[in-house]
Every structure is written in C-alpha cells, then in structure tokens.
Amino acid sequence: MTPEINKTVDKMKSVKANWDKAPDGPKKDAALKHYQAAEKAHSAKNEAETNKELDAATHALA
C-alpha cells in the first residue's frame, strides 16, 4: 500500500473508534452515513472521496 492509502486506513480506524464511543443520537446517525460512504469510496479506490466523507463524519460527531 502507498503511504496515502495507509494514512486513509488509519484515518478510517480513528473515525470508527470515535463513532463507537459517541452517544446514540442524530449526530451518530449522520456520522454513520458518512462513514459508510467513505467505506464505499475506499472500496472503489477513490481516496479523495474517502477522505471527504471521513472529514464529514468527524464533523458530524463534533
């Protein structure tokens, strides 16, 4: 894997860990939708979209 992909995978793990710790509610639901979109983009090897969705998930949890 390239360094960019490794950074993205690490970012996905971090966002997932934060999502797991978050209390149930609309913020967590919104973050889940973005995280699932990030997983889909990652599977399609679209790093830019993956990072965009991960950032949106992080923002939704804030």
KAGI-V38879 format. One record per residue. N is the residue number from 0. PHI is phi in radians with two decimals (* if undefined). Layout:
n phi
N PHI
N PHI
This chain:
n phi
0 *
1 -1.36
2 -1.01
3 -1.12
4 -1.17
5 -1.06
6 -1.11
7 -1.16
8 -1.09
9 -1.09
10 -1.13
11 -1.08
12 -1.10
13 -1.14
14 -1.11
15 -1.11
16 -1.09
17 -1.15
18 -1.12
19 -1.04
20 -1.43
21 -1.22
22 -1.24
23 -1.07
24 2.68
25 -1.10
26 -1.14
27 -1.17
28 -1.09
29 -1.13
30 -1.12
31 -1.08
32 -1.06
33 -1.20
34 -1.11
35 -1.12
36 -1.13
37 -1.14
38 -1.06
39 -1.12
40 -1.13
41 -1.13
42 -1.09
43 -1.48
44 1.06
45 -1.83
46 -1.13
47 -1.10
48 -1.16
49 -1.03
50 -1.14
51 -1.07
52 -1.21
53 -1.13
54 -1.12
55 -1.14
56 -1.13
57 -1.07
58 -1.12
59 -1.12
60 -1.39
61 -1.22
